[in-house]
Structure formats: C-alpha cells, structure tokens
Amino acid sequence: MLEMLILSVSIGFLLGIVSGLIPGIHTNNFALILLALAPGISDMGFSNINIAVIILANSITHTFLNIIPSIYLGAPDADTALAVLPGHSMLLEGMGMAAIRLSAIGSAGSIVVSLLLAIPLALFFGHYYESLCENMGWILLGIVAFMVLTESGRYIEGQGSLVHLKYKFYAIVILLMSGVLGTIALGNGGLMHPFFQFGSSSILLSLLTGLFGAPVLLISVLTESVMPAQTKHPLNLRARWVLRGIAVGSIAGSLVAWLPGVSSAIATVLARFAVRGQLEHHRTRTMEFIVSVSGTNTANAIFGLIALFVIGYPRSGAMVAVRNLVGKGLDMHLVLLFLIVVVAVSILSYVTTIAIGDVAPSLLRRFDYRKLCAAILIGLVLMVVVFNGLFGLAVFLTALPIGMLPYYMGIRKSHAMGVLLMPVMMRCFGVG
C-alpha cells in the first residue's frame, strides 16, 4: 500500500515536471487521459485512489514548474499569463533565476497559508456558497470597474492633469476588444479541428498565447533583445513583503477556487491590484507580484480539492477526474491523505523548480536570444495549429495585435484578461 502510494506520488511528480515545462500541455490533459486509462491501470495494481494521487501530484507540481517557460521563454499558460511581463523584465535585467526563486517561495508559502485557511473558508463557503454564486456577475463587474478606475497610465513628464482619462479609455478599449474576442472564441470551440487531440484541447491556448506570450516574443525579436548573463542576485526583498505577497496570492487563489466559471487567471488580476496598491517601488512591486501569482496558482489547486470535499462540485478538469475516481463524497481520511501528498510533492517541487531555474540560463545562453525568441514564436504558432486547428490559428492571429496594444498605449497588460472576465460575466447575467 505504502509502496504504491510512493510510486503514485513519484509518477504524478514527473508528469507535473513535463506539463510544467512544456507549453501547451496542462494538468487537465494528463488527468483526463489517466481517467480514460483507469481500468487498464487498475490491472497493474493501481487503485482509484492511487490514480487520484497521481493526478493531484501532477496538479501541484505543475503550479511550481510552469513559471519557468513563462519567464525564460515568454510562453504562458492560463495561470501564469500575467507573470510573463514582470518575469521577462527581470530576465532582461539578469535576474531570471531570482524570479524563479521568488515564484518557488510563493508556491511553497501558499501551501502553509492554504492549510491555515482551509477550515475557516470551508465553513464560510459551505454556508454562503449559493448566495455568492447568485451574485457572481456583480462581483466580476466590480472587478472590471476597479481595473479601469485604477488605470493611470505610463507617467510622462509634462502631461496634463486629465491625461489619466485617456488611459482609462484605453483600458476600456482593451477590455472590450479582448472580451469580445474571448466571447466569440469560447462560444465557437466546436469550430476547432485539431490535427492532434491531446486530452481536451482548449481554445485558451490560442487566446492566452496570442494575448500574453507571443507579444513578448515578437517585441523581443523586433527590438533585437539579447538575454543578458543571469546571476544569482540577492533578492533584497523584506520578509514582510514576501509574506504579504504569499498572503495576497493565497487568499485570491483560495477564494476563486470555489466559484463557478472563475479561474485562477482571474485571481491573478486581483492579486496584481492588491500588490500594486501596497507598494510604489517598481522593482519591489514586480518581485512581490511574482510571489503572489505563484501563490495564487498553488492555492487554487489546493482549494479545488477542498471545494470538492465541501460542496461536491469540481472546479477543474483534474478535480473532475478525481471525483469520478473516488466519488462525489470525499471522506475526511481521504482528504487528509491528499493533503499529506500535497505537502510532500510541494517540497520536491520547490527544490526541483530552483534547480532547473538555475540550470536553464546556461543552456539558453548557448543560443542567440533573438533567434531563440523567433524559434519559440514559430513553435507556439505550430502548437496552436496542431492543438487548436485553423480556427485556433485565426484566434491567435487576432489576439496578437490586441496583446501588443497595451505596450504602445502605456497601460497595464492585465486589461487583456477581459478575454475571460467578459464571457464569465455574460454567462452569470444570462446574456448570449
């Protein structure tokens, strides 16, 4: 029994490294494949609980490792999309390894915070869950309004006192453009004809790669950017700022894990504004934001499990697979076992993330950075075609110029998260 449990944790950990490091492969892909293969795997001595452990270990490991391609390659998944720009700026300052370490600290710290929040949030959402769901549209509308009202634009000396209104208008334009694109793309997923069906292909690959990953790479190619030497810079970040970033990310990730149609990508929007409102120094804000984003993703994965236990509804493909394997009503002993697995996998993932993050620059430095960015950009386009078909390519090509506009408008890139916010709001209000 113990041997099979350890083997299951190890398999899930290795799958998490694969899905975390290879853009386009998500934990939901492996989860659905394992669920489909469960009868055959059971013949090899793996129980349904063992298979569920593999899926859970994969999910947690992925939240640690997926920051590496986001920072070094500019290739995000849904959970790290907003981390691309601050992570890339640290990379260009020779602090890529520091960014990876900050991310690992954020993910590891969120494990502790999540365990502390588990009981009070379980009691709260167990009582108020239905009321929150009924008002989710208004909650998201408040988030959008907050995003626009807090946009003040890039500071340029000599601008008039009303220039902030121009930037707020730009923010609305990006929110609406990305939101309309997201609504159309997500509402027509049936038009995708992928050349290779790997688990459950999602149009989010085209949307988020076009809005967040590809613009970073394309600008690097057009501006002839080079990757400077990466060194192990001291973080010089006060403990209270690190703890605050962990707390902000963990709380944001833990809250959205309960809510239908709201992903951890939206939680990162909340985390970004919470961090921005607390700090003025740009470098410190960037570093704390990376901590909070990683904390958000890991906390969201953990609370997806706890939400399944408390309210009986899965909030991700991985949790759908877990529910099908072990049943809707998880007992306390099984939840405790899963939480022990989470802690064990987190320790392994923390060490592995830092180790790979330290080695990656020396490998990447052997290549011309501009050509490397161009090659990765071509690779992303091919990946979009393979997994999302020609419809996905059209969505990607439409998203790319929208994703580049914030750079030239001087506003925050997070407004492009309207790609998810608007479709969810429309669903909540029963529109469309």
Buried (B, 14 or more C-beta within 10 A) or exposed (E): EEEBBEBBBBBBBBBBBBBBBBBBBBBBBBBBBBBEEBEEBEEEEBBBBBBBBBBBBBBBBBBBBBBBBBBBBBBBBBBBBBBBBBBBBBBBBBBBBBBBBBBBBBBBBBBEBBBEBBEEBBEBBEEEBEEBBEEBBEBBBEBBEEBBEEBBBEEEEEEEEEBBEBBBEBBBBBBEBBBBBBBEBBBEBEBBEBEEEBBEBBBBBBBBBBBBBBBBBBBBBEEEBEBBEBEEBEBEBEEEBBBBBBBBBBBBBBBBBBBEBBBBBBBBBBBBBBBBEBBEEEBBBBBBBBBBBBBBBBBBBBBBBBBBBBBEBBBBBBBBBBBBBBEEEBEEEBBEBBBEBBEBBBEBBBEBBBEBBBEBBEEBBEEEBBEBBBBBBEBBBEBBBBBBBBBBBBBBBBBBEBBBBBBEBBBBBBBBBBBBBBBBBBBBEEEE
